[in-house]
Amino acid sequence: MKAFNSYVPTIVRMVEELLESEGVDYVDIKYLDSGSSSTVYEIGDKVLKIGAVRNVYNMPNHPRILQPLIRLNLIDEKWDNTEFACVEIMDKVKRIEYEATHLEQLYQIYKELRDAGIVWTDARPTNLGRLVKRNIPTLNGEEMDVEPNSVGFINGKNEETLDEGELVILDTDYIYPVDSPDIYWPNNEYYKLLERRWQQEKQAEIAKEHNENSQKTETSKKEGKENHEK
């Protein structure tokens, strides 16, 4: 608690800058939710999350991840710079009401990441939102050029920027490079279902490619034999 108290002035400054940027006052701050790891507030068109250290802070970037304005681990200098909390500020998105169609949309997003060599083990519909603007963080109404490594991204900026209306991942946790030795598998039935489907589709693709190559080889041998006989 003492360590957190030392960061109170910094967090207060962040909040006051957001209030000024959004043109609102303290009374306009809205409490949204308290999850297993964070408490979430709405400040104008921004969302502020304050909570526990992320299970994975350094993660691969991807266009489907909501781009943070700030994503900062707080450290306790008196305890060997131990990380003890995380603060995130992001642009507000439209939360989706779960429908059966969202499971297919969730899978397509999961597949995009998986095909890009990224494992998202907390995949679930409640961790998705719909963009109300381009997926670039803003402050004072202007798009900000946030350095990727300053918010924990390990592979630089995205070449593609998703536009308003696209679905993005809200919770920047449990997102790993596929070769990470630290992948954590929470008890998530969605993830198990999505990964099983992805593996089956990959196996089908491999089998199809193998069959096509075998057919090409047989055709080539047959044509070579026919030409030799001529």
Stockholm file with secondary structure:
# STOCKHOLM 1.0

chainA/1-230         MKAFNSYVPTIVRMVEELLESEGVDYVDIKYLDSGSSSTVYEIGDKVLKIGAVRNVYNMPNHPRILQPLIRLNLIDEKWDNTEFACVEIMDKVKRIEYEATHLEQLYQIYKELRDAGIVWTDARPTNLGRLVKRNIPTLNGEEMDVEPNSVGFINGKNEETLDEGELVILDTDYIYPVDSPDIYWPNNEYYKLLERRWQQEKQAEIAKEHNENSQKTETSKKEGKENHEK
#=GR chainA/1-230 SS CHHHHHHHHHHHHHHHHHHHHHTCCGGGCEEEEECSSEEEEEETTEEEEEESCCSCCSBCCCTTBCCCSEEEEEEEGGGTTEEEEEEEEEECCEECCCCTHHHHHHHHHHHHHHHTTEEETTCCGGGEEECSSCSSCEETTEECCCCGGGGTBSSCCCSCCCCTTCEEECCCCSEEETTCTTCCCCSCHHHHHHHHHHHHHHHHHHHHHHHHHHHHHHHHHHHHHHHHHC
#=GC SS_cons         CHHHHHHHHHHHHHHHHHHHHHTCCGGGCEEEEECSSEEEEEETTEEEEEESCCSCCSBCCCTTBCCCSEEEEEEEGGGTTEEEEEEEEEECCEECCCCTHHHHHHHHHHHHHHHTTEEETTCCGGGEEECSSCSSCEETTEECCCCGGGGTBSSCCCSCCCCTTCEEECCCCSEEETTCTTCCCCSCHHHHHHHHHHHHHHHHHHHHHHHHHHHHHHHHHHHHHHHHHC
//
